[in-house]
Amino acid sequence: MSLRSTSSQTVQRTAVVAALAILVSGCSILEEDKIDYKSAAKAPTLEIPPDLSQLRRDSRYAIESNSATASGFQSASARVADAGTAANSLGDVRMERQGNQRWLVVARPADKVWEPLREFWTSNGFVLITDSPDVGIMETDWAENRAKIPQDIIRRTLGKVLDSLYSTGERDKFRTRVERNAQGGVEIYITHRGMVENYTSPQKEQTIWQPRASDAELEIEFLRRLMVKLGTSPEAAKTAASGATPAQVTAVTSLDGQPTIQINDTLDRAWRRTGVALDRTGFTVEDRDRSKGVYFVRYVTPGTTADKEPGFFARLFSSKKEEVALSRYRIALTEKGNTSIVRVQDANGQPETSGNAERILKLLANELR
């Protein structure tokens, strides 16, 4: 047998063994290692847009436990699981659900969960860009889920050496919102926002980053992992998010000459759903007053950047600094019979009459599902 023939057979056997190893390892990745994040904080092209800058430090994080204006809030914190809301109790941590939304209820003071929350995100490969216990907001920087990168033989051989050459073309960030309840515990919400890199032309010469839909499965997965971090067994946490209940919302309509959203829910549940919608949409929530049903938010009017690119994400990955018109609004919720009404008010609490009111409500309506 010639040396060339022996060498060829050796190469073939090596290739077969490598292929089998990749197949086995690939199955393991798909089943067990679906999440492996690496923060993009050090990349020079990733910047926080002006409408997502740091929150101010003088907010009213300690919310009142009793409602001053609406009966829907009076019994909100007293109910463990009301009609249409399911709960899974696991020690002092339980997961509640409604429609596509999930959140944790933890029977611990807010100051006892903040440090575990911080450790949770950093240990999962994220860099925090917002860490504000006074307003109950924690937000990660944009990061890449490296588990989505195909594990071919080249990647497995040279991945650790040339890891920066591989990219999924997707980025994720997560916002954690913590709210106190009347029992002295907290409610924890995790919301996802995503971006995807697309080519700008058929020639594929340039790319741009564009928003992609929020991933409810990622939100649930991180809530389950957070349950484990807070002391729940992995086996019990796996069963905590099963099932779903319907959640209905009407389109933006007009009421008394003002654009509104009518949510077919009680006020306390509408409050939770609206808060999650604000987080998913990327609004900067500067403050909130649950007893009055008001979120204080910042909004960037479309078309106000120098090159007239609209929306929250227009300059998301640009290194060019531009002046952006920031406006402050109030998202006010009131109860009307068996439904809840969402309106937009100006910074002084008066009905907002500009076109921004309808734009804001349309953004929220897309997430209120």
N, C-alpha and C positions, 0 to 999 in steps of 0.2 A: 504493500500500500504506500502510495507516495506521501510525501510530507504535506503537499497541498491538499490532498484528500483528507488526511487526518485533521489538518487545521480546519477545513470546511465543516467536518462533522462536529468538531469541538464547538465551533461557533454556533452551529445549529442547535446543539444540545443546550448551550448556554442561553440561547434565545428562548427556547421552550421553557426552561426553568424560570427565566425572568418573566415570561408571559404569565405562567401559572402564579408566580408570586404577586404580580400586579393584580391579577384577577381576584385572588384571595384578599389582598390588602384593599382593593377597591371596594369589595363587598363590605369589609369592616368599616371603611370610611363612610359609605352610604348609610349604614345602619347605626353606627355609634358616634362617629365624629362629623356630624352635620354642621357643626359650628366651630370655627377656628379663626377668630378675628385678629387682625393686625391693624393697628391704628394708622391712619394716613396723616397724622398730625404734623409730621416732619416734612411732608411733601410741600414744596414751595408754592404750588398752584392751588392748594386747598385753603380757603379762608372763610371766616364767618361773615356772611353778608350783613349789611348794616341793620336790617330788620330783625336779626337774630343775635344782637349783641347782648352783653351781660345784663342781667337784671339789676335793678337798683336794690339797695340794701335796707330800705326802711319800710318793708311791707308788713301787712298784718297776717303773719303766718298762723298765729293762734286764733283760729276761727271761733265764733260763738257757737254754743251748742244748741241754743234755742232759736227758733225762727221769730223774727220781729214783724214779718210782713206776710207770710204765707203759711197756711196750715200744712202744706205738703212737707215742709221742713221740720215740723214739730215732732213728727214720729219717725223721721228718716233714720236717725242713728239708733232708735230703739228696736228696729226690725233687723233680725239676723238675715232673713231671706223672705221678702215679700212676694206677692203674686207676680209670676213671670220672671222671678229671679231665683236662680238655684245656687246652692252653696255646698261646698265640701269642707267639713271641719276636720282639721288635723292638728291637735294640740291647741296652741294659742295662735296658729296661723290657718286661715281658711281662704279658699278661692271662691269668689262669687262670679256669676256670669249673667249676661243678658244680651241676647242677639249675638253679634260678633265680638262683643267686648268682654274682657275678663279683668279682674283686679283682685288684689289680696287684701284681706282684713287681718290685721295683726294686733293682738291684745298686749301691746307694749307701748310705752311712751315714745314720742317722736325722737327724743334724744338718744334712745336706746337702739333705734334702727338705722340711724343715719350713718354711723361708722361702718356697720356691716354692709350697707348699700354701697358705700364708697369702695370698700374692699371687693365687693362683688363685681363691679364693673371693671376695675383695674385688673383684677385677676383673670377676667375674660378677654383681656387684650385691648381695652379701650383707654383713651385719654379723656379726662373730664374737662369740658370747656365751661360748664356751669356747675357750681357746687354751692348752692345757696340754701342752707337749712332754715333761714328766716322766712323764706317764701315757699319752702318745700319743693324746690325744683333742682333736679340733677340732670345734666345733659352731657352726652358723650360727643366726641369729635367724630367726623366721618371715618369709617373703618371698612376694611375689606374682609369678607369671609373667605379665607384661604382654603377652606374645605371644599369650595366649589371648583377649584383648579383641577383639571384632569391629572391623574397620577400615572402618566406614561413613563416609559423607561428612562427617557432623557430627563424628565422632571425629577424622577426619583434618584437618578444618579447625580445630577448637577444642581438639584433644587436648592440645597443649602449653600452652594457656592454662588449661584447666579439667581437667587430667589427673586431679586428685584425685577428680573426680566419677565416674570409671569404675572398676569393680572386677569381678574375676572371681568373687568369692565363694569363692575357694580360697586357702589359704596352704600353703607348703611349708617344711620345714627339713631340713638334711642334717647327718649326723654322719660325720666322718672318723676312722677308727681306724688307727693305725700300730703295727705290731708288728715287732720285730727278728727276724731269722733267723740261723742259725748261720754263714752265709756272710758276715756283716757287712752285708747289705742289709736291706731292710724289705718287709713286706707291707702294702698299703694297701687299706682297705675303706671304701666310701661307702654309707651307708644313708639312705633317705628316710622321712620321716613327713609325713602330710598332714592338713589340716583343711578342712572345707567348711561354709559358712554356710547353715543351713536355717531355714525359718519354723517357729515354734512352734505355729501354729494355721492353720486354713483361711482365716481373715480376713487373714493375712499382716501382722499388726501388729508383731510382734517376731521377732527371729531369735536363734539360738544357734549356736555353733561346735561341730561334732562331728567326731570323727576319721574319716578315710577311709582306704582301703587303701593300703599302700605301693606305690609305682610302680616296678617293676623296670626299666622302660624309661628312666625318669629316672636311675636309678642307673647304668645302663650308659652313657647319654649323657655323664654327668659323668665317668665313668671314662675314656671315650674322649677327652674334652676334656683331662683331666688328662694323658693320655699325650702329647698334642700339647704341652702346657705343659712336660713333662719332656723334650722333644726328638724325639718320634716324628713322622713326617710325617703330615699329615691323611689322605692316601690310605691309608697303612698302618694307621692307627688305626681306619678305618672297617671293616676286615675283621677286627679283633681280637676282636670279640664274637659272631661268627657261631656258630650251632649251640647245642645244649644237651644235657645228659645227665640221666637221671632221678635223682631223689633221693627216698628213701623214709623215712618216719618213722611209727612206730606212735602210737596215742593214749596218753593218760596211763593207766598201769596200776599195780598194786600189786605190790611185790616186798619180801618180808620184812616185810610190814606197813607199808611206806612207799611213798607215791606216787612213781612214776618215769616217765621217758620212755626208751624203747628206740630207739636210732637204728641203722639197719642200715648202719653205716659204721665205719671204723677211727677210733681215738681222735683222731688229728691232724685228720682232716677233720671229725669231729663237733665238735671245738673251734672250728674256723672257723665252722661253721654255727650253733653256739650263740651265738657272739659277735655275728654278724650279727643273729640273732633278738633278742638283748638290745637291740641298738642300734635296731632297727626298732620294738620294743615300747615304747621310751622309758625303760627302766630306767637309773638312774644307776649306771654301773660305776665304783666308787671305786678298784678295784685288780684285778689279775689275776696269777695265777701259773701260767704255762703248763706248767712242769715238773711241777706237781702237779695240773693240770687243774682249777683253781678260779678262778671269778670272784667277786669281792666286790661285792655290789650293795646298793642301797637300794630299798625298796618301801613304797608308801603303802597301808595297809589300807583297802579300800573301806568307805565309810560313816563315816569318821572326821572329815570336815569338819563344820562347824557345821550346815549344812543337809542333811547326810547324802547328798550327791551322791557316787556311787562312781566309782572308776577314776582313771587317771592324768590324764585330760584334763578332769575335772569343773570345775576352776576355771582352766582354761588361759587364757581371755581375760577374766577378771574382774579388776577393779581393787581388789576387797575382800580384805584380808589376813585369813587365817584360820589357826588352828593345825592342823597336820596331823601325824598320828602317823607318824613315820618309823621303819622297822625295817630292820635290817641282816641280810643273809643271805649264804650262800655257795651258789653254783651249782657243784656238784661233778660232774665227769665221770670215770668209770672204765671200763676195758675189760673185756668179758666175752665171750670167744671172738671171733667175727667182728662183734660188735656193741659199741655204747657205751651206757652207762647214765648218765642225768642225774638227779641228786637235789638236793633242797634241804636245806641245813643251816642251823642257827642261827649266830649270830655267833661262837660258840665252837667250831664245827665238829662239833656233835652233830646227829643226825637231827632235822629239824624236824617236830613232831607237830601243829601247829596247821593250821587250814583254809587258811592262806596258802600252804602248800607246794603244795597241789593247784591253787590259783588261779594261782600263778606258773607252774607247769608247763603249765597249759592255755593261758596267754598265749603261752608259748614254742612249744608244739606247733602253734599256729595259724600261726607263722612258719617253722617247720622243715619246709620243703617244697622 
